[in-house]
Amino acid sequence: MKVRKPRRRRHRSNTYYGSAYGTGKRKRFSRRLKVGLYVLAVFIFGLMVCVATIGLGSAVKARTILFIPTGAGYAQVQDSLRASGNVQMLKFEVLSRIKGYPETVKPGRYVLDRGVTALAVVNKLRAGDQDEVRITFNKIRSVSQLAGIVSKRIEADSVSIVRVLSDSAFLSRFTYAFEGADSAMEAALRVNPANVLGCFIPNTYYFYWDTDAEEFFKRMYWELNDFWEGERQAKADSMDMDRLEIISLASIVEEETNKKDERADIASVYLNRLRRRMLLQADPTVKYAVGDFGLKRILKEHLAVESPYNTYKERGLPPGPICTPSISSIDAVLENKQTKYLYFCAKPDFSGYHVFATSYARHLANARAYQRELNKLGVR
């Protein structure tokens, strides 16, 4: 009888036990990972809800204008906003940290409108999205007067503006010559402290508040060239006059009358005198030389003053404008109105208009009539 060998029992290997043990460990790890990811998702969702609640709700209670000086840091921004009392600081500060604004503060003037969200405020400041300021000036008679007006609208103070507009080395980099003029003309028409007022065309301009003094001048010089480009330059060329001459003459016309409808006639008087090489004998230039635009009557003592601006003694135009002439006065000169007038005098009715004459005899009669009225009023 054949004896069958007993079957050998298969023992579970350690590998099998190990695999079973490892699988359990992975399952537990997987469950923990899922729980962790769920918790993280809930946290992120909660954070997003929190940020949305903070960032999308209104944070500005009233219109606020924020000025951030050049070189200012986040602490100064906080102080300014807190002092206004119009911005919910907790919302602003939380979002500022999240968006990294404390490290990216940019100077400027920022308008924060009522009802704006904290997120919009932070994004505006972080991007340096400034709101422009408007600068308007009309007739200006001195650099200091101009600086006083402009410094109220931009960061540059009046001292720095006056310093730049009195800096011969800086100004000499600019010229009244038109683009393409020869080097001799450019050299003769360099900007200097005596004629710098001619670079400013009275108008309304828009600037960023953090503009410095040099940037201000460069921008105005660009505006000057833009103003002259095209038809005005062509008219000046046809009159054989350069830009500075036109502006200087226009400044005299500006001071002579406030009546726009007679400026071309007054300009024609001075153009006729220039062509005949007569003295201009313009009273406003004497007032400028004396330093008193409030003079009601020009006396002999005023006419005797030694100054390149005294056109009763010096032939031709003064070395620079005596004020910033308006666009209408510049255009009145460029109109080049053809008349035979050589004289004019204020009308005795004090209307602000003038009476014109072609002869000196007629002019004297007109002048006497005006002086009689002044005497009646006791004006000296």
RATA-V808510 format. One record per backbone hydrogen bond with DSSP energy under -0.5 kcal/mol. NH is the residue of the N-H (numbers start at 1). CO is the residue of the C=O. E is the energy in kcal/mol with one decimal. If there is no record, write none. Layout:
nh=NH co=CO e=E
nh=NH co=CO e=E
This chain:
nh=3 co=1 e=-0.5
nh=4 co=2 e=-0.6
nh=11 co=9 e=-0.6
nh=17 co=13 e=-1.9
nh=18 co=14 e=-3.1
nh=19 co=15 e=-2.8
nh=20 co=16 e=-2.4
nh=21 co=17 e=-2.5
nh=22 co=18 e=-2.9
nh=23 co=19 e=-2.5
nh=24 co=20 e=-1.6
nh=25 co=21 e=-1.7
nh=26 co=22 e=-2.4
nh=27 co=23 e=-2.2
nh=28 co=24 e=-2.3
nh=29 co=25 e=-2.4
nh=30 co=26 e=-2.8
nh=31 co=27 e=-2.5
nh=32 co=28 e=-2.3
nh=33 co=29 e=-2.7
nh=34 co=30 e=-2.5
nh=35 co=31 e=-2.4
nh=36 co=32 e=-2.9
nh=37 co=33 e=-3.2
nh=38 co=34 e=-2.3
nh=39 co=35 e=-2.7
nh=40 co=36 e=-2.8
nh=41 co=37 e=-2.8
nh=42 co=38 e=-2.7
nh=43 co=39 e=-2.7
nh=44 co=40 e=-3.1
nh=45 co=41 e=-2.9
nh=46 co=42 e=-2.8
nh=47 co=43 e=-2.9
nh=48 co=44 e=-2.8
nh=49 co=45 e=-2.6
nh=50 co=46 e=-2.6
nh=51 co=47 e=-3.3
nh=52 co=48 e=-3.0
nh=53 co=49 e=-2.6
nh=54 co=50 e=-2.7
nh=55 co=51 e=-4.1
nh=56 co=52 e=-2.7
nh=57 co=53 e=-0.8
nh=59 co=116 e=-2.5
nh=60 co=116 e=-1.1
nh=61 co=59 e=-0.6
nh=61 co=86 e=-3.4
nh=62 co=86 e=-0.5
nh=64 co=112 e=-2.7
nh=66 co=64 e=-0.6
nh=66 co=110 e=-3.2
nh=67 co=65 e=-0.5
nh=68 co=66 e=-0.5
nh=68 co=108 e=-3.0
nh=69 co=67 e=-0.6
nh=72 co=69 e=-2.1
nh=77 co=73 e=-1.5
nh=78 co=74 e=-2.6
nh=79 co=75 e=-2.4
nh=80 co=76 e=-2.3
nh=81 co=77 e=-2.4
nh=82 co=78 e=-2.8
nh=83 co=79 e=-2.4
nh=84 co=80 e=-1.4
nh=85 co=81 e=-1.1
nh=86 co=81 e=-0.6
nh=87 co=81 e=-0.6
nh=88 co=59 e=-2.5
nh=89 co=87 e=-1.0
nh=92 co=88 e=-1.9
nh=93 co=89 e=-3.3
nh=94 co=90 e=-2.4
nh=95 co=91 e=-2.1
nh=96 co=92 e=-2.2
nh=97 co=93 e=-1.9
nh=98 co=94 e=-2.0
nh=99 co=95 e=-2.7
nh=100 co=96 e=-0.7
nh=100 co=97 e=-0.6
nh=101 co=96 e=-2.3
nh=103 co=100 e=-0.8
nh=104 co=101 e=-2.6
nh=108 co=68 e=-2.4
nh=110 co=66 e=-3.0
nh=110 co=108 e=-0.5
nh=112 co=64 e=-3.5
nh=112 co=110 e=-0.6
nh=113 co=111 e=-0.7
nh=115 co=60 e=-3.2
nh=116 co=113 e=-1.8
nh=118 co=54 e=-0.5
nh=118 co=57 e=-1.0
nh=119 co=55 e=-1.8
nh=121 co=117 e=-2.0
nh=122 co=118 e=-2.6
nh=123 co=119 e=-2.5
nh=124 co=120 e=-2.2
nh=125 co=121 e=-2.4
nh=126 co=122 e=-2.9
nh=127 co=123 e=-1.8
nh=128 co=124 e=-0.6
nh=128 co=125 e=-0.7
nh=129 co=124 e=-2.3
nh=130 co=128 e=-2.0
nh=131 co=109 e=-2.9
nh=133 co=207 e=-3.3
nh=135 co=205 e=-3.4
nh=136 co=134 e=-0.5
nh=137 co=203 e=-1.6
nh=140 co=138 e=-0.6
nh=146 co=142 e=-2.0
nh=147 co=143 e=-2.8
nh=148 co=144 e=-2.0
nh=149 co=145 e=-1.6
nh=150 co=146 e=-2.6
nh=151 co=147 e=-2.5
nh=152 co=149 e=-0.8
nh=153 co=150 e=-2.2
nh=154 co=150 e=-1.4
nh=155 co=209 e=-3.5
nh=156 co=211 e=-1.3
nh=161 co=157 e=-1.8
nh=162 co=158 e=-2.7
nh=163 co=159 e=-2.3
nh=164 co=160 e=-2.0
nh=165 co=161 e=-2.4
nh=166 co=162 e=-0.6
nh=166 co=163 e=-0.7
nh=167 co=164 e=-1.2
nh=168 co=166 e=-1.0
nh=171 co=167 e=-2.7
nh=172 co=168 e=-2.0
nh=173 co=170 e=-1.4
nh=174 co=171 e=-2.3
nh=176 co=189 e=-2.8
nh=181 co=178 e=-2.1
nh=186 co=182 e=-2.2
nh=187 co=183 e=-2.4
nh=188 co=184 e=-2.0
nh=189 co=185 e=-1.6
nh=190 co=187 e=-1.0
nh=191 co=171 e=-0.6
nh=191 co=174 e=-2.5
nh=195 co=192 e=-1.1
nh=196 co=192 e=-1.3
nh=198 co=195 e=-1.9
nh=199 co=196 e=-2.2
nh=200 co=197 e=-1.7
nh=201 co=199 e=-0.7
nh=202 co=200 e=-0.7
nh=202 co=325 e=-0.7
nh=203 co=137 e=-0.6
nh=205 co=135 e=-3.1
nh=207 co=133 e=-2.5
nh=211 co=208 e=-1.5
nh=216 co=212 e=-2.2
nh=217 co=213 e=-2.1
nh=218 co=214 e=-2.6
nh=219 co=215 e=-2.3
nh=220 co=216 e=-2.1
nh=221 co=217 e=-2.6
nh=222 co=218 e=-2.1
nh=223 co=219 e=-2.1
nh=224 co=220 e=-2.1
nh=225 co=221 e=-2.1
nh=226 co=222 e=-2.1
nh=227 co=223 e=-2.3
nh=228 co=224 e=-1.8
nh=229 co=225 e=-1.4
nh=231 co=229 e=-0.5
nh=233 co=228 e=-1.3
nh=234 co=230 e=-2.0
nh=235 co=231 e=-2.3
nh=236 co=232 e=-2.3
nh=237 co=233 e=-2.4
nh=238 co=234 e=-1.9
nh=239 co=235 e=-1.2
nh=240 co=237 e=-1.2
nh=241 co=236 e=-2.3
nh=246 co=242 e=-2.1
nh=247 co=243 e=-2.7
nh=248 co=244 e=-2.7
nh=249 co=245 e=-2.4
nh=250 co=246 e=-2.6
nh=251 co=247 e=-1.9
nh=252 co=248 e=-1.2
nh=253 co=249 e=-2.1
nh=254 co=250 e=-2.6
nh=255 co=251 e=-1.5
nh=256 co=252 e=-1.4
nh=257 co=253 e=-1.5
nh=260 co=258 e=-0.9
nh=262 co=259 e=-1.6
nh=263 co=260 e=-1.0
nh=266 co=262 e=-2.1
nh=267 co=263 e=-2.6
nh=268 co=264 e=-1.8
nh=269 co=265 e=-1.5
nh=270 co=266 e=-1.6
nh=271 co=267 e=-2.3
nh=272 co=268 e=-2.5
nh=273 co=269 e=-2.0
nh=274 co=270 e=-2.4
nh=275 co=271 e=-2.2
nh=276 co=272 e=-1.5
nh=277 co=274 e=-1.1
nh=278 co=273 e=-2.8
nh=281 co=311 e=-1.8
nh=283 co=281 e=-0.7
nh=285 co=282 e=-1.0
nh=286 co=282 e=-1.0
nh=286 co=283 e=-0.7
nh=287 co=283 e=-2.2
nh=288 co=284 e=-2.1
nh=289 co=285 e=-2.2
nh=290 co=286 e=-2.7
nh=291 co=287 e=-1.9
nh=292 co=287 e=-2.3
nh=295 co=292 e=-1.1
nh=299 co=297 e=-0.7
nh=302 co=299 e=-0.8
nh=303 co=299 e=-1.8
nh=304 co=300 e=-1.2
nh=305 co=302 e=-1.3
nh=307 co=305 e=-0.8
nh=310 co=307 e=-1.8
nh=311 co=309 e=-1.3
nh=313 co=310 e=-1.7
nh=314 co=310 e=-2.7
nh=324 co=140 e=-1.7
nh=325 co=323 e=-1.0
nh=330 co=326 e=-2.1
nh=331 co=327 e=-2.7
nh=332 co=328 e=-1.5
nh=333 co=329 e=-1.7
nh=334 co=330 e=-2.3
nh=335 co=331 e=-1.4
nh=336 co=332 e=-0.6
nh=336 co=333 e=-1.3
nh=337 co=332 e=-0.5
nh=339 co=337 e=-0.8
nh=342 co=357 e=-2.3
nh=343 co=357 e=-1.9
nh=345 co=355 e=-2.1
nh=347 co=353 e=-2.5
nh=350 co=347 e=-1.7
nh=355 co=345 e=-3.2
nh=357 co=343 e=-2.3
nh=363 co=359 e=-1.8
nh=364 co=360 e=-2.5
nh=365 co=361 e=-1.8
nh=366 co=362 e=-2.1
nh=367 co=363 e=-2.7
nh=368 co=364 e=-2.4
nh=369 co=365 e=-1.9
nh=370 co=366 e=-1.7
nh=371 co=367 e=-2.5
nh=372 co=368 e=-2.3
nh=373 co=369 e=-1.3
nh=374 co=370 e=-1.8
nh=375 co=371 e=-2.5
nh=376 co=372 e=-1.9
nh=377 co=373 e=-1.4
nh=378 co=374 e=-0.6
nh=378 co=375 e=-0.7
nh=379 co=374 e=-2.4
